Amino acid sequence: MAMPQESIWDVAAPGGRFWQWLPTPTTTSILWAALALGLCWLWWKNNSQNDRPRRTQGGRKSFMPGPRPLPIIGNLHQLGELPHRTLAELSKTHGPLMFLRLGSVPFVVASSSQAAKLVLQTHDKTFAGRPVHWTAPKIIMGPTMPSVLFHQPDAYWRLARQICVSDFFSNKRMHYFQGVRMREVSNLLVSILNVALEGSKPILLREVLQAGILNIIAIMSVGKPLQRFLTVGSGSCDVDIVRSIFETKASLGLFEIGDYIPWLAWLDLQGNRKRHRQVAKNARTVLQRIVDTRRIQHGSQGNPSPQDLLDILLKAAGDPNNKDIQFDDAAVRAILLDMFVAGTDTATMTIEWALAELLQNRNKLQKLITELHEVVGSSRIVHENDLPNLSYLRAVVNETLRLHPSAPLLPPHRSMDACDVDGYHIPMGTNVYVNAWTIQRDPSLWENPLDFEPERFLGSPMMDSIPGQYMELIPFGGGRRSCPGWRLGLLITQIVLANILHAFGWEIPIGTSVSLDEKFGIAVSMLKPLYISPLLKLESNILIDAQKTLSDLVEIT
């Protein structure tokens, strides 16, 4: 009888069997992983200083200061849940210009008004780029990211931004939509009125604001109000748009490890890519449906003059002068998404923060209410024409943006070429964060910087300044990459805040309190959203009559 062939796993060895120490499938994986990590560490050790900003003094090189990074992950572990606050603390140790390595990606953080000026003004053109590793936008908007927010500064981006700034956000276009905005504000007030008439029932203010503001953005963008905002299961295009907007915002706000450690991106360790692809499919479907419908309308109407943003974009897409620029349907969809995603959050969160601060500073709240009563009276709602006369209201909004910018870390810039900043040589491809949150709370720039003091803006040239004019206040950024929709965002914030304070009093439910804790995301929001009760101040018929009058007026025009 033949003896069974002896397996290598059964051969005895000193101290036991081979299988007790020879590589098994599991230990083999561990050994390969250890070898890979070791090689990565050696590569990192040899190359980690090559792209670090440095200055040369007397033949000696000194690196830009910053916290010591770990192999592979760099300084990612130090960011925490509120990166703007963490970076503010680190800047106290390392200075207003500091270097971090987030994963393997080099970052410079500017934490003073002087440093911000160097990035946003002095070297504005050089730092006009955006990071190249941005997983979610590339999947959702397409590989070239034809978005005003995400795209690199080329001929297409310049055209897209010009369309937004010069055509859509122009004074003429803002005036054209004034009636629409006021109608939607009156609709918002009536929706709150319906709750107030039920007694002291609290509402989640953020949801109500998002509904009203999204309607304003939608009408100005695609000519259609989203009146069925909370309708579920109807299969309507409106509901699909709303769902796509919130899905897109959620996806764009996700942390992607592959954006910081690019050689791990293909693994999709977090499993987000499947979600991004589904979000992209949904957004593409509903937005393309709107684009196609509008094209059919244009064909039957003989190319009418542009009214909303979609009209303007389709006109640009069909302009033979733009034939060398890829301004196609993907570009139209991406810019519409820009408007929906960025336009809604900024105004919503700023209004919520403003009301939270006012509820904790009752003397400031009373001062604003008094101004509203003196300027507007008690027989009508606040109109946009009243805003120039409401100086304290504008000061309250400015102070809110100072303390609670929706983007405390301005969207990251990227150096398109090498340059020297404050004596440091910044290599090409370096990403830059400007920490607006730190600058706007700098005690060397602001007296009592942590206090909510709207009075500081009364008589100040910063009261009605444009983005980047004063580096002490940069909630909308500055330079080429400043927010193109800042004027509309500010206008919506002011008119909505004025009206909800003029028409209603607000009470905090017994047993609850207002917390100013933050939640980081695509826009920094209150960790605990405002849950407060509206109390009717103006007579209900004033709000109802305003709604009817404005609705009739918009229909006529």
C-alpha positions, 0 to 999 in steps of 0.5 A: 500500500502506497504511503500518502505523499507527505505535505510540506505543511506536515513536515516537522521542524524544530519547535513544531510543524512548518505550518506553525510558522510558514506563510499561510494565506492570511500571514502571506497577506499580512507580510505583503501588506507590511512590505508594501507599507515599508516601501511606502514609508521609504518613498515617503521619507525620501520624497516628503520634503520635495514639495514642501514650501521653503525659503533660502536665507544665506545659503540655508534652506528653511521649510515652512512651519507646520505640524509633523506628518505621519507616514501615509496619512500625513496630518489627516488624523489631526483635523478632527470633526471641525477642521477650521477650529483645529487649523486655527489652533495649529496656526497659533503654534505654527504661524499664519502660513503653515504647511500640512500634508493631508494624506500625500497631498501638500496643503498650505493654510493661510490664517491671517488677513495678510496671508489671505491677501497674498493668496486671493489678491497678490497671487490671485491668478497663480492660485486660481486652480482647484485640486485635481483629486476630487472624486465626488464632483468628477463622478457626479458632474463628469470627468472635466467637472464643468462646474463654476465651483470645481472646474480649472481656470481655462477658457470654458471656466472663464465663459461660464463664470462670465455668464453667471456674473455678467448675465444672470447675477447682473443688476438688471436680472436681479431687478427682473426677478424681484417680484418672483422673490417677493412672491415666494417670500410671501408664500414662506410667511403664509406657510409659517402663519398656518403653523402660528395659528395653531398655537405655540407649536414649534417648527424646524426652521431650517426645513421651512427656510430651505423650502422657500429659498429653494423655490426662489432659486428654482424659479430664477434657474429653471422657471418653475417653483417647487411647490410640491417640495415635501410630496413623496411618491408622486413621481413628479419632476419637482420631487425628483429635482428636490431629491437629486439636490439633497442627494448631491449635497450629501455626496459632495460633502462626504470625506473621500480618502482617495482625494488625499491618498490618491493611490488608494482611490481605486480601492473605494475603501468607503464604498462611496463610488456606487452612491456617487454614480447613482446620484449622478444618474438621478441628477443627469436624468431630471436635469436633462429632462428639464433641458430637453423640455426647454429646447422644445419650447424654444423651438416652438417659440422661435428662440425667445429672449432669455429669461431665467438661467437655463435660457441664458445657458442654452443661448450660450451653448448654441452660440457659434462663437463658443464652438471651440469651447465645450459648452454642452448639456453636461455644462448646462446641468453642472451649472444648474447644480451649482446654483441649487446646491450652493445657493440654497445652503448659504442663505438658509444656514446664515438665517438660522445662525442669525436668528440663533444669535439674536435669540441669545442676545435679546437686546440686539433682537429688540433693536432690530425689531424696532428698526423694522417697525420704524421703517416698515410699519405694521401694515405690510411686509418688508420689501426689497426696496426697504433694505437700503434703509434697514442698516441694523438688519444689514449689520446683523447679517454681516456680523452673522457671516463674520462669526458663522461663515457657511464655508469657514475654510474657503474652497481649496485653491491650487497653485497653477505655477510655482511662486514665492509667497512671503519668502517661501517658494511654493511649488506648482500643484500645492493646494491652499486653504484660506481659513476665513473663520480664523481671520474673521475672529482675529483679535488683532482685527476685531474688538471683542471678536467672539461677541455678537456685535452688529454695531461694529458694522454701522458706519463701517466701509465693510457694511456693503463691501464686495468680496475680497475688498476687505480681507478682514471679512471674506465669507464669499472669498475673493479674487477670481474664485470669489462666489459669483452668486454672493449678491443674490445670497446676501439679498435672499438672506436679508429679505427673508430674515427681515420678514420672519422677524417683522411678521412673527415673534419667536419663542424657544420651547420650554425645556429646550435651549439654543446651542451654537455648536457646529456641524461641519459639511459642505456648509457649516450648520448648527449641530442642533437645528433651531426648533422654535415656535412662531407667534403672529405679530402682524395681522394674518390678513396682511400676510394673506393679502400680500401673498395674493397681491404678489401672486397676481402681480407676477402672473400679470408680468 
